[in-house]
Amino acid sequence: VNHASKAMGHIVGIIESPEDAHLFLSLPGMREQWPAYLAIFGGFTEFPDTLKPEDQSRMLPIARYVAEVFRNALVAMSTPANLNIEIHCTDRWLRDTDPDGKPPPGPDQFWDNRPTHHNLMTQGWVYMPGNPRCEPEDGGFTNAKVWGQGWDVVTLCPGMFASTWIPQQNNAETLQDVCSRQHPGTVMFDNLVRDKIARLLVHELMHSPNVIGKSDSNGNSPITDVPCPGDPSKDAYGWACVTDLAEQDPGKAKLNADNYSYFAAAVYCNGNNWSTGWAKPMAT
């Protein structure tokens, strides 16, 4: 998030002042980060000094929005004690029955089994439509303002720890590990970062109003999982859906959580240019 916020400050500067693009592009990593931004959030030219006023008017509101989200997240996470968010490594805090074994009083209700703390009320039935439980292939999910109060809850699914994340930690294949290396052109970015816990956590945090500093009329994050253009029956997960959104509708790309997590990963993995989805050499 730190890397993404810094990059977005420069990208907004490029779009605001194309005549100064050469100054921004001379900064370390920006010749890779600019095309990565275009691929992930949409844009109209790889050569920013040729931006026309109509290009600026389309691109600038989106870039400013993305920059604000990352900036808000960076500020919020700099003081974890004030963040009002819980991260659980299992979905066991949601039970199908109350402590006495009684079933829920209605559909889509679960017993919130978390201990009460601070000003947070728990220990009761909470309405959560959409089956918020870990399926075998799930990485995680986020519930905003549980009980209508200020706390958001991010759940990371235990199956992924056993099958993927712990082996990655043991074998030096975490996001930090793979991003510390340069990669040959045969490496696909999606294969490199898709199953990393750090990228997934950025995705889930984008669903937290307390992290991004934005909420809709229902108190939820405006950044959701929008339909994938190639298959509207599925959410826009993965590089193909992310870049299709950016190309077809940048306004939706700025509201899709995976676009943020892939951009954050792309600028963090700064040993290559990932704008095509493949490992390209750094600019010289």
N, C-alpha and C positions, 0 to 999 in steps of 0.2 A: 504493500500500500504506500509505503514511503517513496519507493522508486516511481510508482505510478503517479502519485501526486506531484512529484517534482517534474516528471515528464510532461504532465498535462499543463503545468504552468508555462512551459516553453511552447507547447503546441498552441495554446490560446494566444500567446505572443506572436507566433508565426501567422496565424489567421488574422489577428488584429492589424498586424503591420507586415504585409508581404514584402515590402521593400527592404525590411530588415531580416528577411528569412535567412540570408547567408550568415548572419551573426548567430542566430539560434542554431543553425545546422552545423556550425563549427564547434558547438559544445559536445563533450564526450557522449557518444551514444545516440545523438539526435538524428543522425543520418539513417539509423536503423529504427528509431522510435517513431519518426514521422510516418514512414510507409506502413509500419505496424498499426498505427492509429487509423490510417485511411482504410486498411483492410478490415479492422475490427469495428470501427464506428462510422465509417463512410466518409467519402470525400471525392474530389473531382480532379485532382492533378497531383502527380508526384513531385512537381516542380512548383513549390509554393510561391515563388516570386512572380508567377504568371497568374495568380488568383485574380479573378475579376470581381467587381463589387457584388454581382449577383451570387457568385460562389461564396463570398464572405458572408452574405446575409443568410445563406442556407446553413453554412457550416458553423458559424460562430455560436449561435444559441446552443447547439448540441455540445460543442467543445466546452463551453462554459458550464453547462449542466454536469458533464462528466467530471470536469475539474473540481466543481463544488462538492460532488459526492465523495471523491477521493480525499479532498481536503478536510471535509467534515469527518470522514472516517479516521483520518490520521489524528486529528485533534481529539476525537472521542476516545480513541484507543491509547492516547498518551497518558490518560488518567484512568486506569481500569477500575479503580474504586468508585468512580462516579458514573460508570457506564450503564448500570442497571441491565445487565445481561448475564444469563447463565449459560454455560456450555456443558452439556451432559454427553457422556460417551456410551450411553445406552438409552433405550426408550422405556426402561422400566419405571420411569417416573409417571407414566401413563398406564393405569390399570383398567381392566375390563370390569372389575367389581370393586365395591367399597371394602374396607377392612373386615366387615362382617360377612362378606361374600354376596352381598345383594347386587343385582344387576343394575345397569343404568336406568334412570327414569324415562329416557327417550333416546332416539337414534343420534348417532354422532356425539355421544357424551362419554367422557372418560374420567376416571377418578385421578385427580392430581395428587400424586403421592409424595411430592417434595416437602421437606420440612419448611415450616414458616420461618421467615427471618426478616429483619428490618421492618419495613412497612408492607411486606409482601404476604398476601393471604393465599394459602394453598389448602390442601386437605379438603377437597370437595369435588363435586361434579363440574366439569368444564366442557363447554360445547366446542368441538373441533371437527368440523366437516372435512371430508376428504381422506379419511383413514390415515391419520398422522402416526403411522407405525413403521418400523424398519422392515422392509422386504429384503429378501436375500441379496439382491444386487444394489440396494440403496446405499448411498454414501452418507446422507443426512437430510434433515429438514429443519425449518425454522418456524416458530410460532411467535407472532408479535403481540405484545401487550396482553399476555394471558391474564384472565380475570379483569380485563379492562383497565389494568393498572400499568405502571410504567415499565415493567420488566418484560424483556424478550427472552425466549428460550431457544437455543440452538442445540439440536440433537445430532451427534455423530454416531453412525450405526456400528455396533460391535463386530458385525461380520466382516467389515472392511479392515478393521484392525488386524484380525486374525489372518485374513487371506492376502492382504496387500500392504497395509501401512507398516506393520511391525517387520515383515520381511524386507521392505524397502529401507527401513531404518537400520536393520542388521547388515544389509548388503550395500550400504552407501549409495542408495538410489532415491533418496528424498529429493524434493525440488531444489533444495540448497545444494545437494551433491551434483545433480545433473546440470544445474545452471552454472556451476563453477567450471565447466568444461566447454571447449569448442567442439562442434559436431560436424561430421561430414555431410555432404549434400543429400545423402540417402536417408537422413533422419527426418521423420515427420514430427512437427511440433505437437500435434494431437497425441501421438503415441508417447511423446516425452512427458507431457504434463497432465494429461487428462485424469489419471488415477492418483494424483498426488494430493495428500491431505491439505497441504498449504493452499493449493488452488481451490479445492472444494470449500475450505473455510472462508476464503474471500467471497466465493459465490454465496454461501449461506449468510455471511455478514451483510451482504447487500440487501437481504430480506429484512434486516433489522432496522426499524426507524430510529432506534437509539444510536446506532452506529452511523448511519448516513445522514441523520439530521433532517429527514424528510418523511412525510406521511400523507396518506390520502384521507378522504373524508371518513373512512372507517378506522383510521388509526394504523393502517398497515403500510408497509413500504410500497412506494410506487414502482419499485424495481421488482419485477416478478419473473416468471418463466413464460415468456410469450411463445406462441406457436411457431414451429420451424417452417419457413417458407416452402421447403421441399416436401414436407409432410405435415400439414397443419394438425393432424391428429396427435402429433408428438410435440413435446416442449423443445425449445431451441437450445439443445445441449450440444456441445462439441464444435470443433473448428468449422465444419461445413455449414452448419446452421448459423453460427455466429457471423461468418463472413457473408452468407446469403442475406441475412438481415441487414448487414451494413450496406450491401450493394442495392438492395431493393427498397429498404425503408429505414434510413438512419434514425428517424424518430422513434421507431420501435427498438432499434439496437440500443439506444440509450436507456431503455427500460427493461432490458433483459440481463439477468444476473450473470450469465456465462460470458457475456461480452466484457464485463468488468473483470472477471477472474482471468480470462484469457489475455486481456491487455496487461493486467498486473504481472502475469507470468511472463509475457513477451518482453517487457521492459526489464524484468528482474533477470531473465536469462539473456544477458546482454553480450554474450560471446558470439552470437550469430544474429543475422537479420532474418526474422521469422515471417515477414509480410506475405510471402507466398504460401505459407504453411509448411515449407521445407527449410532446412538449415542452409541459408546462404552465407557466404563470407561477409565479414564486417567491411564497411567502406574503408578505403585507404586514402 
